[in-house]
Amino acid sequence: MIKDAVASMDLGQKILLYESMKKNVGLITLISIFIPGGGQIYLGEYLKGLLILLLAWLVLPWLYGIYDAHTTASGFNRELHDLIYPGQMLAEAESVKVPVQEE
C-alpha cells in the first residue's frame, strides 16, 4: 500500500511521509524504562507489552522489554525507509536536502 503510493510522490512528499510515520526510538526506549511493556504497547504489540508488564517484577523481562522496544522501533524505521526510499541507504536519505523556493 505504501509502496504504491510512494511511486507517484516527489522527494519532498517522501520526506514528509517518512518523518510523519517513523517512530521516535529514544522516546520508545524511555517509555520502556519507566513503564515496563510501555514501548511495546506504543508500537502496537499489546500482548507482548502486557506480558512484560505482568512479569516485570522478575526484572529480566523488564530489561528484555527495554531492549526489544528499542530494536523493534529501529527495525520499523528501517523497513519504512526501505519502502519509501528503495535502494537508498538510510544515511544517504537523511542527508538529502530539499530545495525551498522563496517567493
C-alpha positions in Angstrom: 0.0 0.0 0.0 2.7 2.5 1.0 4.9 1.3 -1.8 2.3 2.0 -4.4 1.6 5.5 -3.0 5.3 6.4 -2.9 5.8 5.6 -6.6 4.0 8.8 -7.6 5.5 11.1 -4.9 8.2 13.6 -5.3 11.2 13.8 -2.9 9.5 16.4 -0.6 6.4 14.3 -0.2 8.5 11.2 0.5 10.4 13.0 3.3 7.2 14.3 4.9 5.7 10.8 4.8 8.8 9.2 6.3 9.1 11.9 9.0 5.4 11.6 10.0 5.4 7.8 10.1 8.8 7.0 11.7 8.9 6.1 15.4 11.0 8.0 17.9 13.3 5.3 19.1 14.6 7.3 22.1 11.1 8.1 23.3 10.0 4.4 23.0 13.1 3.3 24.9 12.4 5.9 27.6 8.8 4.8 27.9 10.0 1.2 28.3 12.5 2.2 31.1 9.8 3.8 33.2 6.7 1.7 32.2 7.6 -2.0 31.6 6.0 -3.0 28.4 5.0 0.6 27.5 7.2 0.7 24.5 5.7 -2.5 23.0 2.2 -1.1 23.7 3.1 2.2 22.0 4.4 0.1 19.0 1.1 -1.8 18.8 2.3 -5.0 20.3 -0.3 -5.2 23.0 0.0 -8.8 24.1 3.8 -8.6 24.4 3.6 -5.4 26.3 1.1 -6.8 28.7 3.2 -9.9 29.3 6.3 -7.8 30.0 4.2 -5.5 32.3 2.9 -8.5 34.3 6.3 -10.2 34.6 8.3 -7.0 35.2 8.7 -7.8 38.9 11.2 -10.5 37.7 13.4 -7.7 36.3 14.7 -9.8 33.4 11.5 -9.4 31.3 11.7 -5.7 32.0 15.2 -5.5 30.8 14.3 -7.6 27.7 11.4 -5.2 27.2 13.7 -2.2 27.0 16.0 -3.9 24.5 13.0 -5.2 22.5 11.3 -1.9 22.3 14.5 -0.2 21.0 15.2 -2.9 18.4 11.6 -3.1 17.2 11.3 0.6 16.7 14.6 0.7 14.9 13.5 -2.1 12.7 10.2 -0.4 12.0 12.1 2.7 10.9 14.5 0.7 8.7 11.6 -1.1 7.0 9.7 2.1 6.5 12.8 3.7 5.0 13.3 0.8 2.6 9.6 1.1 1.4 9.8 4.8 0.8 13.4 5.0 -0.5 14.0 1.7 -2.2 17.7 1.0 -3.0 18.9 4.0 -1.0 21.0 3.7 2.2 19.5 5.2 5.4 22.4 7.7 5.9 22.1 8.9 2.3 18.3 9.6 2.7 18.7 11.6 5.9 21.4 13.8 4.4 19.2 14.8 1.4 18.3 18.4 1.4 15.1 19.6 -0.2 15.4 22.9 -2.0 13.0 25.6 -0.7 11.6 28.1 -3.2 11.2 31.6 -1.8 8.6 33.8 -3.3 
